[in-house]
Amino acid sequence: RFSTYKKLIAYCGLDPSIAQSGKSKVEGHISKRGNAHLRRILWLMAVSVVIHNEYFRTYYERKRQQGLPYKKAIMSVVHKLLRTLYAMLRKKEKFNIDYAISHSKQKFNFA
């Protein structure tokens, strides 16, 4: 149904809204154009994976160390979760935490 993960994020109403007037362009809050119930479910899923999954917990902690407040860090996890679910469904694979952790260590050059 969605050709890219960005379209899925937009469908959920989690894409950034853009306010334009003349030459000024401001990107701000999430657009909230999608289903409010779906956004709430995704929020609850993100909070749960931060608690129970090492991969997403590490991602959340990294966002907090970068200075993001709690809600913005959780929204980053929601986006990460949607991208992960989208890739799993596209490739028809199960989530492999060992692969995900080793891949993120290579990407961010952790030892």
Buried (B, 14 or more C-beta within 10 A) or exposed (E): EEEEBBEBBBBBBBBEEEEEEEEEEEEEEBBEEBEEEEBEEBBEBBBEBBEEBEBBBBBBEBBBEEEBEEEEBBBBBBBBBBBBBBEEEEEEEEEEEEEBBEEBEEEEEEE
